[in-house]
């Protein structure tokens, strides 16, 4: 997207430019959607507080009633069974229950802990859950999750090819500064300089989003569990980890590493009690807020997970709901190095690990995606030929192929779905080129 440059690198430059063009054409619309929803989700805490404040605000009280009374009130108001309980870290906020109804829908029920009175009922998830589902493309089902992996892989290829195109060649203007003039050079420089300053953030966001992907993320998670660099071993006195056979995301709030990890408890004749679980968490000095996941089966432990902003503060208790005994006390330092790295990446991706500066840096990456997309679109519009797509020509030669393959092949190996999409793109490109050659020959030989 820079002025033509002299050989011997002009062929390689044009070839990389061609793939940069096609990568942007294919994934930029989805990437823009993900950047927009990701930017909104960075302010999840503020959005949820504003939305639920009328329902959740209560008068602070010195004493509280029994948590079992809270649960009973939530079941009645929600018309179902309690799935989880969010204990707030502020005395002027109600306890939030997630209640699962017989039709599998869920609602939030807010209960004043001082008198066990219901203060409000709302659909579970709300705005931020919708934003999250759009961001992860869950709204289109399983295929959406696979598409996320493809888009994230191509986003990293876009950054890598963009660095190749940006690399300074005997000038500074348009490389680290935007030239102060209008027209296509201005948009070209804006595109290049935005990519320079935000490329690393965009690459980081794409890479740290991969743990949520359906193929690569699940494969890496399984490998980490098997190799001992992920989920910690269970305490000697506890039963081994069991993968949840009900909801895949239960217990909730425990993070990527412990997702789906359940623990059996000894058989009891008595019923479990939320009050015993809350008392145990308080005695264990578990800092609030924490999320209590009510197990789907009575022979499983209740998970009480702190909801931290920094991964170093991660802590989850597995509590026997009948006796209140702690079956396991899992902390961040017990994770394998692989799990620590990915949990850190996820927290930084979500803008919580390093406070406000972390969030604003991630927001800058989301804004940069839109700037890059708009400037790229304007450049294409200004140079497009009439009746054509305007893709850069593909020059032949081994040097050209080496330049392109040297950038895209590593990503294709690491991320299989990206590799498959690359093969599909090459097949389409060559088929289109063969069709164009055939038409050209037909036109020349026509009488």
Secondary structure by P-SEA (a helix, b strand, c coil): ccccccccaaaaaaaaaaaaaaaaaccaaaaaaaaaaaaaacaaaaaaaaaaccccccccccccccaaaaaaaaaaaacccccbbbbbccccccccccccccccbbbbbbbcccccccccccccccaaaaaaaaaacccccaaaaaaaaaaaaaaaaaaaaaaaaacccccccccccccccccaaaaaaaaaaaaaacaaaaaaaaaaacccccaaaaaaaaaaaaacccccccccccccccccccccccccccccccccbbbbbccccbbbbaaaaaaaaaaacccccbbbbbbccccbbbbbbbbccccccbbbbbccccccccccccccccccaaaaaaaaaaaaaacccccaaaaaaaaaaaaaaaaaaaaaaaaaaacccccccccccccccaaaaaaaaaccaaaaaacaaaaaaaaaaaaaaaaaaaaaaaaaaaaaacc
